[in-house]
Amino acid sequence: MGSRDEIAGTTGVTHFIEHLLFKGSSRYTAEETAQIFDSLGGELNAASSREYVVVYGRFIDEQLRTAMDVLVDMLLTPTFTDLDREREVVLEEIAMYEDSPHELIHDVLTEAMFGDHPLAHPVLGSRATIADMPEDEIRSYHRRHFRFSDMVVAAAGNVDHEELAALLLAEHGTPDSAGLQPGTVAARIEPRQAFVEKETEQMHVCLGGEGLPRNDERRFVLSVLDSLLGGSLSSRLLQEVREKRGLVYSIYSFSNMFRETGLCGVYFGCRPDRVGQVMETVTRELELIGRLPVPFDELHRAKEHLKGRIILGLESTSSRMSRLGQAVLTGAEILSLDQLADRIDRVTADDVQSLAQALFAPEKMSVVGVGSDRSVFDAAVPAGRAPAVIRLEQAAS
């Protein structure tokens, strides 16, 4: 469950509830929760996304029972204490996000591409929805979506699976199968153009296109393609746009995978007088990677970079926990390190070229911008894209 499960008028409720989980539960006040985790020498945090919300803790192994008791109580029986005070905290978070155009632009791109699709819902919601959201609606949403039967528990470190399962089942019983079933909605994606006017020193630009659903077999090809294009120090975009031409400080490619579709693209930020040059260079690199096979050495380097990142990530128990939890929650394969390496090694230059043609062809990509001078943006973006209707409050600021 995440922002995609929200309906009109309640956008941001999942993230709001994430905040309220820390304000006390049926057996622990907010202060007691903080004191318990401090006494465990541990960490406690949470995060929300378009498809799920997660609460996670890090603590020494002998404190498993105490920590799990607090975590589960937070999720299942929050008291929603200090709701209106926390509402103001979330409104401040939205204001902070609006002042970060390099982050805001990703919501602009998502809304431009997905339109009325649930994936277009901003995770934080809007000032209007958060300010007006009544308590009974928040409680009702929590009852429907925060059920023990809908939750996944993942752990990594010095922990025994059977012990953890027995601990949870002894307290809450065997989960029933009547939980909410995630649905899918077909997304109609076509090239669109949007611009949000804000007083900024830089012009922030994203090019985005339809990506892959998370269980698509080509996801390993996409990972290699992303590393080649803009996901590493030696990637083409970083080298051509920043290192050789000095046109930007930040430029990268990205990909997000959801149940039924995905989103991939390129971000850059630069001074307004350089937008045309950067767009021209980025477009040329996107066309090139789809037109010519990637040389062997470059492909090998991208694969090794990707495998190295995976191996280094697995040195962290937090990363292992997140990887396992997301896989179980989303129904993805749980692959061993050897299996992951094998899938990456099997990617060929033809695979990369074919996927680049499908996903990163410039004429298929939406283009959105955030900045103070729309005329500069319009002059740099090729014509032919339909204007997107942007409902984000930021569009009027």
Secondary structure, 3 states (H helix, E strand, C coil): CCHHHCCCCCCCHHHHHHHHHHHEECCCEHHHHHHHHHHCCCEEEEEECCCCEEEEEECCHHHHHHHHHHHHHHHHCECCCCHHHHHHHHHHHHHHHHCCHHHHHHHHHHHHHHCCCHHHCCCCCCHHHHHHCCHHHHHHHHHHHCCHHHCCCCCCCCCCHHHHHHHHHHHHCCCCCCCCCCCCCCCCCCCEEEEEECCCCCEEEEEEEECCCCCCCCHHHHHHHHHHHCCCCCCHHHHHHHHCCCCCCEEEEEEEECCCCEEEEEEEEECHHHHHHHHHHHHHHHHHHHHCCCCHHHHHHHHHHHHHHHHHHCCCHHHHHHHHHHHHHHCCCCCCHHHHHHHHHCCCHHHHHHHHHHHCCHHHCEEEEEECCHHHHHHHCCCCCEECCCCCHHHHC
